[in-house]
C-alpha cells in the first residue's frame, strides 16, 4: 500500500484549438473506460478541481498537481 511502479512524463505542448481537427477531441476508450472531454481556462482549473472534489469526484493526481502548481504561481506572482 502506498507504493506503485507507475512512471510518467510531463510534456508541454501548444494546441491550436482553431484548427478543425482540434474542435471536437474524442478519446480512444478502452473497454470499461469512461472519459468526458471538455475545455476550460487554465486560470480556472484550481477552482473547478476544488468544486469537483467537494462533489465527490476523484481527480487524477496529474490534473490536481497541475492545478496546484498554477494556483501557487498565481498566489506568489510567478
HELIX and SHEET records of a PDB file:
HELIX    1   1 UNK A   20  UNK A   22  5                                   3    
HELIX    2   2 UNK A   42  UNK A   44  5                                   3    
HELIX    3   3 UNK A   45  UNK A   54  1                                  10    
HELIX    4   4 UNK A   61  UNK A   76  1                                  16    
END                                                                             
